[in-house]
């Protein structure tokens, strides 16, 4: 706790003072262009990864970067609705990450014996689980885990489309959906390219292994 208090002191005395105009402007309003949905994992820092300032990302986080379908209305649905309808964001990114504990638990449900709330929450990734067991039986270990992370981001985009505000904005052409995967160990970020059927580096380097189009969770050609 002391480290946090020291951090606040440093922020107030060094950071805030040099960005005073920014924070005064943000006090009046916010106008982020991107809704960034990612995992609660402490190793993920959306603003650090994207080098964005306060006010530039509207961030929603939860275990496994899941998006419950619209019929399961709750905090995530409210945040999505607000971002799309009120803030009118132009992009929604669902960002998974390497070595995700939630995806490990999805593949190894025995880990959830004493975590009933987590087990219930991961039901929103049941389609991901189904895809993995039906289509990726040839993979094991880290390869299986990473493929699960990739597929899960696509499944959650499909769930996003069940939200009326998202569907309306996508149809109108003012909203675009993106699936990203962040590799903690290298700092690389990969985005799913529907034309190539694989994740490719957002900075233009070589992509990851392609996903079989027959096993793809959703059509992202928008």
N, C-alpha and C positions, 0 to 999 in steps of 0.2 A: 504493500500500500504506500509506503514511503516513496518508492520509485515513481508512483503515479502522481503523488503530490509534488514531487520535485519536477516532474514533467510539466505539470500545470503551471508551476512557477516559471519555468523556462519559456513556455508558450506565451504567457502573459507579458513577460519582460523582454523577450527577444522576437518572437514570431508575430504576435498580435500587433505590436507597436509598428512593425514595418509593413503590415498589411491592413492598417486601420481603415482605409477607404473601402477596401474590399468587404470587410465585415460590416461596416456601416451600410453599404449597399445591400448586402445579403439580409440585414435585419429587416429591410422593407419588403423583400420579395425573393423568390427563387425561380429560376428558369432553366433547369437542367434539360439537356436534349436527349439524355440516355437514361433508361432504367436498367440498372445492373443487378442481376439476380445471381447470387453466388452462395457458397457454403459458409457456415459459421466458423469453420476451421481457423484457428488463430494464426496460421501461416499465410493466410490470404489477406492482402491489403489492396482493395480495388484502386484507391487513389494513388498508391505507390506504384502499382503495376502499370497503370495508364498515365501516370504523371499528370493527374488532373487536380484542379484547385477545389476548395469548398464551393458548393453550389453548382458544380458541373455534372455530378452524377447523383441520381436518385437511387439509393441502394437498399435492396431487400436481401436479408440473409437468413438462412436456416440450415439445419442439418441435411446435407446432401444436395443443396441447391434445388429443392423440389418445388413444383408448382401444382398444387392440388387443382383438379378440374373445378369448373365454376360452381357445380352443385355443392361442393364442400366449402361453402363461403366461410371466410375467417379473415385473419389478419393479412395473409398474403393477397387474398382477393381484394381487400380494401386498398392495399398499397398499389396493386396493379391498376385498379380502377382509377385511383387518384392520379397516378402518374400519366395514364393515357388520356383520361377525360379532362382533368383540370390542368395539369402541367403540359399536356399534349407533347409528350416526348416523341422523338422521331425514330428512335431505335430501342429495342429491348434485347439485351444480351443475357443469355443463360450461360454462366461460366462454371464449368466443373474444374477439377484439379487432380493432379497426380497423387497417388497414394491416399485416396479418399477413404476415411474410416467408415463412412456411411455405406459406400459401395462395397467395402469389404464385408460389412455386416449383412448386406443384401445377399452376397454370395455364400456367406457362412452364418446363417440365421441362429445357429447354436450359441453365438456370442451374445444374443439378445435375451438370454434367460432371465436376467435380473433388470432388464430395461424394457418394461412393457410399453411405456409411452413412446420410446424410440421405435419399437417394433410396429406399433400402430401407425406412427408417422411414415415409416418406410413403405407402408401399403400404397402410398402414392407413387412408388417406383416399381409396383408389381409388374407393369408391362415391360419395364427394363429387364427385370428378372426373367420374365418369360422369354424375351428375345434372346437373352444370353444362353439359357439352357437349350433353346430350340435351334439356335443358329451358330453358336460359338463353342460347341462341345470339344472342338479340336484344340482350344486354347487352355492354358493352365498358368497358375501363378501370376506374375506381374503382367504378362500379356493379356490374360483374361481380365484382370482388374482394370487395366488401362482401356481395354475395349468397352468395359462396362461403363466407365466414366464418360467415354465418347457417346455411347448409345443413350445413356441417361440424359445427357444434355439435349439430344434430339427428341426424346420422349417428352421432356418437360416443355419443349416448344410446342409440341402437339397439344399438350394440356393447356398451354396459353391460348391456343386458338379457340378453346371452349368458352373463354371469357367474352361476353358480348362486346365490351368496349374495345378489346383487342381485335376481334373479328371485323368489327365495323371499320376501325382505323386501317387495318390491313387492306380490306376491300377498297377503301377510298384511296389507297396508295400513299397515305401519309405516315405509315408506320412499317418498319422492317424488323424482322426477327433474325437473331443470330445465335448460333451455338459455338461457344468457345471452350477450349481446354487449356489450362495454365499448368506448365510443368515447373514445379517448385524447384527441382534440382538444377535446372538450366536457365530459368527465367523466361523461357520461350512461351509464346501464346499462339495457339492454333485455332483457326476458325473453319467451320465446315463449309466446303464449297460444293453446292448441289450439282453444278455442272461437271465437276470432276469426280464426285462421289467420294470425297475424302476430306480430311482435315489438312489444311495448308497453313503455313506460317503467315501471320498477319503482316509480317515485315518482308515477306517475299522469298524466304528460303524454302528448302525442300519440304514437302508435306510428309505427313505420317502415312502409315499403311492405309489403303482405301477400304472403306466399308462396302460390303456387298450390297448393291442397290436393292436386291430382293429383301434384304434384312433391315433396310433403312426405316427408321421409325416414322418419318413424316416427310412430306414434300416441301422443301424449303426454297423453291424457285420463285421467290417473290422479290 
